[in-house]
Amino acid sequence: MKKVRTYYDLPAGTRSDIAGQLAAQVERLRRRLESVRHTFAVLSGKGGVGKSLVTANLAAALADRGFAVGVVDADLNGPSMAKLLGAGREPLEVVEDAVRPALGAAGVKVMSMDLLLEGEEAPVNWTGPLQESFIWRGTLEANALREFLSDTEWGELDYLILDLPPGTDRVIPVHGLLADLGGVVLVTLPSELSRFIVSKSLTMSRELGIPVIGYVENMSGYVCPNCERVGPLFESDGSSFELEKGVPQLAEIPFDPIFGRETESGRPGVLACPESRSARALQALADRVLTHFEGKSP
C-alpha cells in the first residue's frame, strides 16, 4: 500500500511554512468573526430532508426582521444557497484582503462555492494525487471552508448561519474552526429512518459540547394547493426527538409545493407567500432561534 505523506514527512522548513500559514489563517478567522454576534449551524446528517430550504428561509426571516444575517454554504460539492436566496452570479468583488459576499433576499450575505464556478451547471472538480484523492479532497474542503469564513468581508453581523452538507460527521470540522459555535438546529423528516440518521448528528454535536437549539420536523404534512388542507406525507409512529432525546421541537413545516417553488426560484417562500402555513412555521422557527440567542421572546 502506498504510504500517504503527512505533515511530519515534509522537510522541516516546509513544515514551518505550513504551520505559519495555518496560524495566520486562524488569527485572520478570529479577527474576521469578531464583528459577528452569533454563529450556528443547520444540519441533519441525512440528505433529502430539505435542510437548505429551511436554512434559506430562516435566514430570510431573520433578515426581514432587521437583523444582519450571513450564510455560509458549507455544502461545497452540492451548493444551493446562492440559488435559494436569489444571490446574483456577478463576479465577487475583492477588497483589500477579503472578498465581498453576494447579496441575497432581504439583504442576506451569501458565500457559496456556486458563486465561484464558471456556470450554474459546472461541478466542483477537486484535483490532486489520484492515489490519495480521498484525503486530498478532505483537506481541500476543510481549507475552502476555512477561507469562506476568514476571507469573506462579513462586516457587522447579528447571525452567521452555516448550512452543512449531509453526513453525520460534518459538524466536526466546523467545530474545529469555530470552537464557540453557538448551537445547531437539526432538521429531520417524520420518518423512522430520518430520525435514526439524524440522531447520530445529535450524538456527535453533544459529544463535541455544541449546544443543541432544537430540531425542525420538515415535510410534516402535505398542503393541498387547492383546498390548503394538510394531509399526512409520511407514515409516522408518533415518536419525536423531544420525547426520545430531550430535544425541543422548534417547528413543524408542512410540504407546500407553492412555497417550495418560490424558494427554488430565489424568492424565499417566507417572504413570497408569508401567509402560507409553511411561512408561518418558519416564522415560529425564527422566534425560537431568537429566544435562544437573545434570551427573551422577540
C-alpha positions in Angstrom: 0.0 0.0 0.0 1.3 3.4 -0.9 2.2 5.5 2.1 0.4 8.8 2.4 2.7 11.7 3.1 1.8 13.6 6.2 2.8 16.9 7.7 5.6 15.2 9.6 7.1 13.7 6.4 7.8 17.1 5.0 11.1 18.9 5.3 11.4 21.0 8.5 11.4 24.3 6.6 8.2 23.4 4.7 6.6 22.3 8.0 7.4 25.7 9.5 5.9 27.5 6.5 2.7 25.5 6.6 2.4 26.0 10.4 2.9 29.7 10.0 0.2 29.9 7.2 -2.2 28.0 9.4 -1.5 30.2 12.4 -2.1 33.3 10.2 -5.4 31.9 8.9 -6.6 31.1 12.5 -5.8 34.6 13.6 -7.5 36.1 10.5 -10.5 34.0 11.2 -10.6 35.2 14.8 -10.4 38.8 13.7 -13.0 38.4 10.9 -15.6 37.0 13.2 -15.1 39.5 16.0 -17.9 41.5 14.5 -20.3 38.5 14.4 -22.6 38.3 17.4 -23.9 34.7 17.0 -23.0 31.7 14.9 -25.0 28.5 14.5 -25.2 25.6 12.1 -28.2 23.9 10.4 -27.6 20.2 9.9 -29.3 16.8 9.6 -26.8 14.1 8.7 -29.2 12.8 6.1 -29.7 14.2 2.6 -33.1 15.0 1.1 -34.7 16.4 4.2 -35.0 20.0 2.9 -32.3 21.4 5.2 -31.1 24.0 2.8 -34.6 25.2 2.1 -35.1 25.6 5.9 -31.7 27.5 6.2 -32.5 29.9 3.4 -36.0 30.7 4.7 -34.8 31.0 8.3 -32.0 33.4 7.2 -34.5 35.5 5.2 -37.0 35.6 8.1 -34.3 36.9 10.5 -33.1 39.4 7.9 -36.6 40.6 7.2 -36.9 41.5 10.9 -34.0 43.8 10.7 -31.1 41.5 11.8 -27.9 41.5 9.8 -27.5 37.9 8.6 -24.9 36.0 6.6 -25.0 32.4 5.3 -22.0 30.1 4.6 -22.9 27.3 2.2 -20.7 24.6 3.6 -22.0 22.1 1.1 -19.1 22.6 -1.2 -19.9 19.8 -3.6 -23.7 20.4 -3.8 -24.0 24.2 -3.3 -27.5 25.6 -3.4 -27.7 28.6 -1.1 -26.9 31.2 -3.7 -29.8 30.0 -5.8 -32.3 29.6 -3.0 -31.6 33.1 -1.7 -31.6 34.7 -5.2 -28.0 35.9 -5.0 -26.7 37.2 -8.3 -23.8 35.4 -10.2 -21.9 38.6 -10.9 -18.1 38.3 -10.2 -17.4 38.7 -6.5 -15.5 41.9 -5.6 -12.2 41.7 -3.9 -11.4 44.5 -1.4 -8.0 44.6 0.3 -7.6 41.2 1.9 -11.2 39.9 1.6 -14.0 39.1 -0.8 -17.3 40.8 -0.5 -20.1 38.2 -0.3 -23.1 38.2 -2.7 -26.3 39.7 -1.5 -29.5 37.6 -1.5 -33.1 38.1 -0.5 -33.7 40.6 2.3 -30.1 41.6 2.2 -28.7 38.2 3.4 -25.0 38.0 2.7 -24.1 34.7 1.0 -20.8 32.9 0.4 -21.1 29.7 -1.7 -18.9 27.6 -3.9 -21.6 28.0 -6.6 -20.6 31.7 -6.8 -17.0 30.7 -7.8 -17.9 28.2 -10.5 -17.9 29.1 -14.2 -21.6 28.4 -14.7 -24.7 27.1 -13.0 -24.2 23.6 -14.3 -20.4 23.4 -13.6 -19.5 20.8 -11.0 -16.8 21.1 -8.3 -13.7 19.3 -9.5 -11.1 18.6 -6.8 -7.7 17.9 -8.3 -4.8 16.1 -6.6 -2.9 12.8 -6.3 -5.2 10.0 -7.6 -4.0 7.5 -5.0 -4.7 10.0 -2.2 -7.8 11.5 -3.6 -10.0 10.9 -0.6 -7.6 12.6 1.9 -6.8 15.3 -0.7 -10.4 16.2 -1.2 -11.0 16.3 2.6 -8.1 18.6 3.1 -9.2 20.9 0.3 -12.8 21.0 1.6 -11.6 21.9 5.1 -9.3 24.7 3.7 -12.1 26.0 1.5 -14.5 26.2 4.4 -11.8 28.0 6.5 -11.3 30.5 3.7 -15.1 31.1 3.3 -15.2 32.1 6.9 -11.9 34.0 7.2 -11.5 35.6 3.8 -15.1 36.9 3.4 -15.8 40.5 4.4 -18.8 39.7 6.6 -18.9 43.1 8.3 -21.2 43.6 11.3 -23.5 40.6 11.6 -26.1 39.6 14.1 -26.2 36.0 12.8 -23.9 33.9 10.7 -25.5 30.6 9.7 -23.7 27.6 8.3 -25.6 25.2 6.1 -23.9 21.9 6.5 -23.8 19.1 3.9 -25.2 15.6 4.5 -23.0 13.4 6.7 -23.2 12.8 10.5 -19.5 13.9 10.9 -19.8 17.2 9.1 -20.1 19.2 12.3 -16.5 18.1 13.3 -14.5 20.4 11.0 -16.9 23.3 11.8 -16.3 22.8 15.5 -12.6 22.7 14.8 -12.9 26.2 13.1 -15.5 27.6 15.5 -14.9 26.2 18.9 -17.5 28.7 20.3 -20.2 27.8 17.8 -23.4 29.0 19.3 -25.5 25.9 18.6 -27.0 23.6 16.0 -30.5 23.3 14.5 -31.3 19.7 13.5 -33.6 19.1 10.5 -35.5 15.7 10.2 -38.5 14.2 8.5 -41.3 12.5 10.3 -39.9 9.0 9.5 -38.1 6.4 11.5 -35.2 6.3 9.0 -34.6 10.0 9.1 -34.7 10.2 12.9 -32.4 7.2 13.0 -29.7 9.0 11.0 -30.3 12.5 12.4 -29.9 11.1 15.9 -26.3 10.3 15.0 -25.7 14.0 14.2 -27.3 14.8 17.6 -25.0 12.5 19.4 -22.0 13.9 17.6 -23.0 17.5 18.5 -23.5 16.6 22.1 -20.1 14.8 22.3 -18.4 17.9 20.9 -20.2 20.1 23.5 -22.1 22.1 21.0 -25.5 23.5 22.3 -28.4 21.8 20.6 -31.0 24.6 20.0 -33.7 22.1 18.9 -35.0 20.3 15.9 -37.3 21.0 13.0 -39.6 18.4 11.6 -39.8 19.3 7.9 -42.4 17.9 5.5 -44.6 17.2 8.5 -47.6 17.0 6.1 -48.7 17.9 2.6 -50.5 21.2 1.9 -53.1 20.7 -0.8 -52.7 23.5 -3.4 -56.4 23.6 -4.0 -58.1 23.5 -0.6 -55.0 24.2 1.6 -55.8 21.3 3.9 -52.8 19.4 5.4 -52.7 15.7 5.0 -50.0 13.1 6.0 -47.0 12.8 3.8 -45.1 10.1 5.7 -46.3 7.3 7.9 -45.1 8.1 11.4 -45.2 6.2 14.7 -45.7 9.5 16.5 -42.3 9.4 18.2 -40.2 12.6 18.3 -36.8 13.8 19.3 -38.5 15.9 22.0 -39.8 12.7 23.7 -36.9 10.3 22.9 -33.9 12.6 23.1 -35.0 15.5 25.2 -34.5 17.9 22.3 -37.1 20.7 22.0 -39.1 20.9 18.7 -38.7 24.3 17.1 -41.2 23.9 14.2 -43.3 21.6 12.1 -43.1 22.7 8.5 -45.6 21.1 6.0 -44.6 20.5 2.4 -46.1 23.1 0.3 -45.4 22.9 -3.5 -46.0 26.7 -4.0 -43.8 27.6 -1.1 -41.1 25.3 -2.4 -41.3 26.6 -6.0 -40.9 30.2 -4.8 -37.9 29.3 -2.8 -36.2 27.3 -5.6 -36.8 30.4 -7.8 -34.7 32.5 -5.5 -37.7 34.1 -3.7 -37.8 32.5 -0.2 -41.3 31.4 0.5 -41.3 33.1 3.9 -41.2 36.4 2.0 -43.0 35.5 -1.2 -46.0 33.8 0.4 -45.9 35.0 4.1 -49.5 33.8 4.9 -48.9 30.2 4.0 -48.7 27.5 6.6 -45.1 26.8 5.8 -44.1 30.5 6.1 -45.9 30.8 9.5 -44.0 27.7 10.7 -40.7 29.2 9.5 -41.5 32.4 11.4 -42.1 30.3 14.5 -38.7 28.8 14.0 -37.2 32.3 13.8 -38.9 33.2 17.0 -37.4 30.3 18.8 -33.9 30.8 17.5 -34.1 34.5 18.6 -35.3 33.4 22.0 -32.4 31.0 22.3 -29.8 33.7 21.5 -31.4 36.9 22.7 -32.6 35.3 26.0 -36.2 36.6 25.5 -39.1 36.3 23.2 -38.9 38.6 20.2 
